[in-house]
Amino acid sequence: MKRRKPVVTPDKIRIRKNDVVKVITGRDSGKTGRVLQVDHRRGRVLVEGIAIVKRHTRANPSRQIKGGIAERESSVHVSNVMLVTSGGVATRIGYRVETAGGRARRVRVARKTGEILDKRG
């Protein structure tokens, strides 16, 4: 009988969807991409154009699925990526409390540059 790996959740995932990250280890090290999805339970992120794997799919005409070999992204562990600032610097993430209009809120800050990473719309 096959044993499953225990799910180990990291303490805190500071990377969010649509962040630009740089891969720091593994076969795609040095590449950058946008985060498409964050899996908090498994501690993994799906990054655009990173960890490309080939999936062999069978054709299913009723669902309009073409068969063949399809390439898609695979997830990467969150410890193997680093957030990139707007200046292109890979950095760790810290937090700072900002008060605006009498309201305090926590914002993400780049540890290297001090730049605020959260974009308010």
C-alpha positions in Angstrom: 0.0 0.0 0.0 1.3 3.4 -1.0 1.9 5.9 1.8 1.0 9.5 1.4 3.3 12.4 2.5 2.0 14.3 5.5 0.7 17.8 4.7 3.0 20.3 6.4 1.7 23.8 6.3 4.2 26.6 6.5 3.9 29.2 9.4 2.8 32.1 7.2 2.7 32.6 3.4 3.4 36.2 2.7 3.1 35.8 -1.1 -0.2 36.6 -2.7 -1.9 36.1 -6.0 -0.7 38.5 -8.8 2.7 39.1 -7.1 5.7 38.9 -9.3 8.2 36.4 -7.9 11.6 35.1 -8.7 12.5 31.4 -8.5 15.6 31.0 -6.3 16.2 27.3 -6.4 15.4 24.3 -8.7 15.5 23.8 -12.4 13.9 27.1 -13.1 16.1 29.2 -10.8 16.6 32.8 -12.0 13.2 33.0 -13.8 10.5 35.4 -12.8 6.8 35.1 -13.2 3.4 36.2 -11.9 1.7 34.1 -9.1 -1.5 32.6 -10.5 -2.6 30.7 -7.4 -1.6 30.2 -3.8 -2.3 26.9 -2.0 -2.1 27.7 1.7 -2.8 24.2 2.9 0.1 22.6 1.0 2.4 25.7 1.1 2.8 25.9 -2.7 2.3 28.5 -5.4 1.5 28.3 -9.1 3.7 30.7 -11.1 3.1 31.7 -14.7 5.7 30.0 -17.0 7.5 28.2 -14.2 7.8 24.4 -13.6 6.2 23.5 -17.0 5.2 19.8 -17.2 3.7 17.8 -20.0 0.3 16.3 -19.5 -0.9 13.5 -21.9 -4.7 14.0 -22.4 -7.2 11.8 -24.1 -9.5 13.4 -26.6 -13.1 13.9 -25.4 -15.3 15.2 -28.2 -18.4 15.7 -26.0 -16.4 18.3 -23.9 -14.5 19.7 -26.9 -11.2 18.6 -25.4 -8.4 17.9 -28.0 -6.2 15.0 -27.2 -2.4 15.1 -27.2 0.4 16.4 -25.1 -0.4 19.6 -23.3 2.1 21.8 -21.4 1.0 23.5 -18.2 2.4 24.9 -15.0 3.1 22.8 -11.9 3.2 24.2 -8.4 6.4 25.3 -6.7 7.0 25.3 -2.9 6.7 28.7 -1.4 10.2 28.5 0.1 11.7 28.3 -3.4 10.4 31.7 -4.6 11.1 35.3 -3.5 9.0 38.4 -4.1 10.3 40.9 -6.6 9.8 44.7 -6.1 8.8 47.1 -8.9 12.6 47.9 -9.3 13.3 44.2 -10.0 15.0 43.5 -6.7 14.3 40.1 -5.1 13.5 40.7 -1.4 12.0 39.3 1.8 8.7 40.6 3.1 8.1 42.6 6.3 5.1 44.3 7.7 4.6 47.9 8.9 1.5 49.6 10.4 0.4 52.6 8.3 -2.1 55.1 9.7 -4.2 56.9 7.1 -7.2 59.0 8.0 -7.2 57.8 11.6 -7.3 54.1 10.5 -4.4 51.8 11.0 -3.7 48.9 8.6 -0.9 46.5 8.1 1.0 46.8 4.8 3.6 44.5 3.3 7.1 46.2 2.9 10.2 45.1 1.0 12.9 44.4 3.5 15.7 45.5 1.1 14.3 48.7 -0.2 11.6 49.7 2.3 9.1 50.0 -0.6 5.4 49.4 0.2 4.3 46.3 -1.8 0.5 46.5 -1.3 -1.3 48.4 -4.1 -4.5 50.1 -3.0 -7.0 50.6 -5.8 
